[in-house]
Structures are given as C-alpha cells and as structure tokens.
Amino acid sequence: MISLLRNHQHYGEVFFIENINLLNNEKYFIKSSSSLNGITNICTELTGVDWYNSKVKNKIKYEISIHRKSYIKVKYSEVKGFASELSKKTYLSNVRYIEKVINHYCSVWGGSGENSMAPFHGDFSLLGNIIFIDDEIPVVIDWEHFKLNAAPIGFDAMYFLFELIWFESSQMNNNICKDSLIHLSKMLLKLKNSNCLNECFINKPLETTKIFMQNNNIYWGSQFDKMPIMFFDKEETDFIDGTILSHIVL
C-alpha cells in the first residue's frame, strides 16, 4: 500500500511517500525529486544523515535507488519507535523526553568545545523529528537543513527547548510557566557542563537564539516565517531570559 504523505515537502520540491508491505507489514519511506532544488535538498539531508550515523549506534538506514542529474529517489527504512505528536504540547508534560533528548544532544554533539561552531540540524524538534526507540532512545530524523559547522554549539538544543516553551504558552493563553523555565535552566547548565553550549547563549539564551535565526534566515528559506520561537515578542523574550538567568548558578 502506497500513500503520498507530502507533495513538495516544506516547499522543497520533494515528494514523500509511505509504502507498507501488507504481507509482512514492513514500512519504508521514499523521498524523490526531479527538480534541482529538490535534488539538492535530498542530497543535503543525506549528508546530515551520514554525519549523524557516524556518531550514533542506532543508525538511520537508507538506500539510494536512483541518482541522476535530473532525478533522485531514496528509500528510508522505518525507524521503529514513538514519535511524539504532543497532544499535550506543554513543556512540563514532556520533561522525561526533554531530558533524554538533551542527553542525546550532548552525546552526539559533544567534543567540539563550548566556543566552537557545530553541525546544524535546523529543525531539532520534538514535534515529529525525534523518534524514541522503545520509548527510551532518541533518534533524530529529517536532516534537510543540515549544515556543517554552521551554528554556535548548543543552538539546536536551545531551539528545541524554546519551541516547547512557545507551544506551552500558546495553550495557556500566552502565559509562560515559571516552573518550565526553572527546568530549562537546568538543561542549559547540563549543556554548559558538557561543553555543548556556546557562551553566547548564557546571558540571554532566547534573544541570542532568535538573533542567530534572524541573521541566518536563509538557512530556513520560506519556512523561516513559521518558526514558532520567532513569535515571542520582546517583553516575553526579556521575561524568559531574565527568569532563566536568575536560576543559573555557574
């Protein structure tokens, strides 16, 4: 059984197909494109997957079925696990997964040094881009924005955390939960102590994350205007940064 999941995924001119073998219930996914932009996006994703696979035990398996100048088709094996749909899109309801993802980030991205530039995922999100094997082990997928040594180390982790704060606040009439920010400050310290957080994020983590995104909006192309954390206004940003800073003991 074949299902077209997305046509021109994220305006990237990529077809995304799910295929299920009804005889053995094996599932796999196909990404394909015949446009220059689409082919470039898929090749970028494969570069990111190869980098990630070099760092982890639970590798993303894929096979390039066709790769010509005018067409590419890639078959991905299913990563069997749980991908959170965040029916409760709150920070505090996902603390268990947040801590696993931050530990995973430190394991994969660690070793570069806290002031280094790091590989960039670009959509490091609990909303569909991280799968948990046996509800325990994170696997990061969808590497279409990948760039090598393109962001201060810790950027993807900061985006991951603040996106959850934004979704939580949007469900609470734009109220920001102080307890969530206190936990986030602990995650920031975990990153710092693991040499996985550039010092630029320490004093104003949300503002710095937003400024980096604004200055490098070309990384996201047409998707930039939809990135959730960019919707925090100045008052919210200052409140979040101030609360986090007041609970950090360096």
Beta strands, then each sheet from edge to edge (+ up, - down):
strand 1: 2-7
strand 2: 15-21
strand 3: 26-33
strand 4: 62-68
strand 5: 71-77
strand 6: 82-83
strand 7: 117-120
strand 8: 130-133
strand 9: 137-140
strand 10: 147-152
sheet 1: 1+ 2- 3+ 5- 4+
sheet 2: 6+ 8- 9+
sheet 3: 7+ 10-
end
